[in-house]
Amino acid sequence: MTRVTRSLPVLAPGPTEVPFVIKGYDEVVEHDTVWDEHSHPFHELLWNERGASTAVVGARVWTITPAWGLWMPAGTLHSGSAVAGTWFRASFFGFPTTSSISGTPVAVEITPLLRLLLERLGDPGLPGHSRAATEALVLDVLAPSPRELLVRMPTSALLRPIAEVVREDPGDPRTLADWASALGVSPRTVTRAFNAETGTSFARWVAAVRAQRAVALLGQGWDVEAVAEHVGYRSASAFGAAFRRTTGLTPGTFRAR
């Protein structure tokens, strides 16, 4: 499969004139695509019509889906990736004509109402007064979500080997004790390091990595049983329970339609 890398400029908020309040863009990527680190002079809401994609800010990795988008404040350095066939959408919010809903990137639930409003703004024949009213409604309903598919990547020399293996193979069965033994440290040392670097435990971090990979595979049309096995669960029911604990949703929410 061909892999394409796209480079975009690093732009600060403000200096570049942005002659719109909200402007939409969408694309179906034909190849696996990577966007190098860049930033925009406007705020951005990323979401997908089909499939899952990834956005990276520093050590934080978000998964973007049809259910959850990501708000990216103007000037935020970020990179991203999407597999072939992903249909992604982006809504650009003029700076300083609109205020950011958050000073940092934050997940946004793409509710049916928000989706309809954003799609309405894509109508080129929409009268000016209707566009203004729709934009006002978008800004009124747009809000951070309490749920998100976010993994904070550990970066220390101690935890980097674990992170690299689990990100590459979420089904890796090694426990915290197994890793501690392999690294020549105590389980307590690994536990403390994970809490300090990721804000969560080893087990919850692994569950989040598995959930991210599962969402990507479900978006590609994999069935739940195959996904469960791939990300390290003995049964679809065990996978479903762990997935719900991590995301608050069922795997079926992310199945490709």
JOVEN-V712200 format. One record per residue. PHI is phi in radians with two decimals (none if undefined). PSI is psi in whole degrees, 0 to 359 (NA if undefined). OMEGA is omega as a letter, one per 20 degrees, with the letter a starting at -180 (999 if undefined). Layout:
phi: {PHI PHI}
psi: {PSI PSI}
omega: {OMEGA OMEGA}
This chain:
phi: {none -1.19 -2.01 -1.95 -1.95 -1.95 -1.98 -2.20 -1.29 -1.70 -2.16 -1.51 -1.21 1.88 -1.09 -1.50 -1.22 -2.13 -1.47 -2.73 -1.61 -2.38 -2.28 -1.78 -2.60 -2.55 -2.80 -1.74 -1.36 -1.47 -2.30 -0.96 -2.26 -2.14 -1.81 -1.13 -1.04 -2.74 -2.61 -1.99 -1.43 -2.26 -1.28 -2.42 -1.95 -1.73 -2.74 -2.11 -1.47 -2.61 1.49 -2.13 -2.34 -2.25 -2.19 -2.18 -2.23 1.07 -1.66 -1.74 -2.15 -1.82 -1.79 -1.89 -2.42 -1.11 -1.55 -2.18 -1.81 -2.41 -1.55 -2.05 -1.08 -0.93 1.46 -1.40 -1.22 -2.67 -2.21 -2.87 -2.73 -2.66 -1.51 -0.95 1.66 -1.18 -1.85 -1.81 -2.22 -2.43 -2.00 -1.74 -2.01 -0.99 -2.07 -1.79 -1.20 -2.24 -1.56 -1.27 -1.33 -2.78 -1.38 -2.32 -0.99 -2.63 -1.23 -2.30 -1.29 -1.53 -1.27 -0.97 -1.15 -1.09 -1.06 -1.09 -1.13 -1.15 -1.16 -1.10 -1.19 -1.43 -1.35 -1.16 -1.65 -1.18 -1.04 -0.98 -1.19 -1.23 -1.09 -1.09 -1.16 -1.18 -1.05 -1.12 -1.19 -1.01 -1.13 -1.32 -1.62 -1.20 -2.73 -1.07 -1.69 -1.27 -1.99 -2.81 -1.71 -2.20 -2.16 -1.65 -1.44 -1.21 -2.18 -1.22 -1.07 -1.15 -1.62 -0.99 -1.05 -1.15 -1.05 -1.13 -1.19 -1.20 -1.13 -1.28 -2.40 -1.07 -1.47 -0.96 -1.51 -1.11 -1.55 -1.03 -1.11 -1.07 -1.17 -1.05 -1.10 -1.14 -1.59 1.28 -2.29 -1.46 -0.98 -1.11 -1.11 -1.14 -1.06 -1.08 -1.12 -1.12 -1.08 -1.22 -1.59 -2.05 1.35 -2.61 -1.43 -1.00 -1.10 -1.24 -1.14 -1.06 -1.06 -1.20 -1.08 -1.11 -1.11 -1.06 -1.14 -1.08 -1.06 -1.09 -1.24 -1.07 -1.15 -1.55 1.75 -1.14 -1.43 -1.09 -1.10 -1.16 -1.13 -0.99 -1.12 -1.11 -1.71 1.71 -1.89 -1.34 -2.63 -1.13 -1.22 -1.12 -1.07 -1.05 -1.16 -1.16 -1.11 -1.15 -1.09 -1.42 -1.89 1.42 -2.26 -1.56 -0.99 -1.06 -1.02 -1.88 -1.14 -1.11 -1.64}
psi: {129 138 130 135 129 138 131 157 161 111 139 154 140 300 327 129 131 100 50 162 305 128 134 155 142 157 142 116 131 338 160 128 138 133 122 165 132 175 158 155 2 163 154 135 115 134 168 144 327 136 180 145 176 140 138 127 108 237 6 132 118 145 129 134 178 337 325 126 186 127 126 107 150 139 0 122 126 158 176 173 155 145 160 137 349 133 102 154 150 134 124 133 120 143 124 27 339 147 146 140 350 150 348 164 141 145 149 128 127 85 161 322 313 319 314 318 316 322 325 325 346 356 112 341 9 123 155 316 325 322 315 319 320 318 320 322 319 311 334 322 345 125 152 148 142 347 149 155 86 134 128 119 126 147 356 159 328 312 345 318 322 312 318 318 312 322 323 321 87 344 2 126 358 137 174 319 321 314 319 317 316 327 354 31 174 153 326 323 316 319 312 319 317 316 320 321 332 348 11 176 166 313 317 327 315 317 322 319 317 320 318 313 321 316 318 317 320 321 338 0 5 147 162 320 317 321 316 313 318 323 13 21 147 340 161 327 320 318 314 319 316 321 318 321 324 319 339 3 166 156 328 336 332 4 137 134 NA}
omega: {r r a r r r r a r a r r r a a r r a r r r r a r r a r a a a r a r r r a a r a r a r a r r r a r a r r r a r a r a r a a r r a a r a a r r r a r r r a r r r a r r r r r r r a r r r a a a r j a r r r r r r r r a r r r r a r a a r a a r r r r r r a a a r a a r r a r r r r r r a a a a a r r r r r r a r r a r a a r r a a r r a a a a r r a a r r a a r r r r a r r a a r r r r r r r r a a r r a a a a a a r a r r r r r r r r r r a r r a r r r r r r a a a r a r a a r r a a r a r r a a r r r r a a a a r r a r a r r r 999}
